[in-house]
Amino acid sequence: MIHTNEQLATWIAGEWAKDYFRFDDIQADFKVLSFVRTDNSLCVQCKFVADETKKGNDSESLVLFRYDTENYDGFFPSQFQIVTMEIKYTWDDSSGCDSLASGYNEEDVLQDVDYVDWDDPGLSDEVVEILLAGLDSYAAAETLINLYDAKAKMPEFVPKRLKKYFSKIITEFVE
């Protein structure tokens, strides 16, 4: 069987979604860039946007601001990762490879990670919307108002791309 980039992207995303250690790796924009099939193996190059904070990393370098501790736990992230990786999938036989059967061996061959902030052009507007949809806008709005007086003036640390979003959630919060 001849595979396509789109078919492999759907299959890999589905496999990772079922994996306890990988289910939250992909935050947005997962795509297969290329692949090479050799006998019963597929070597796949893929790319996606990840959020290290979903793995419990709360390093200050990843924090734009922490939520008001009086009412919330957590923080609003300052950056994300664009991950490019090469993965080799190997089956016992070529029919397993043809059908993308379970029971394969997966090996991460190569990984490259670029850290990007909200204003980085590597994040499309569509990806930014997806990332924002997964965040706690209520906690962000209340924190910005109560700790940073954002109702009067947007704080300087807010990335340009987020100013419109924050203005909107602050307006919705006070109404």
ABEGO torsion letter per residue (X at the ends): XBBBAAAAAAAAAAAAAABAAAAAABABGBBBABBBBBEABBBBBBBBBBBAAAAGBABAAABABBBBAAABBEBBBABBBBBBBBBBBBBABAAAAAAGBBGBBBBBABBBBBBBBAABAABBAAAAAAAAAABBAAAAAAAAAAAAGAAABBBAABBAAAAAAAAAAAAAAAX
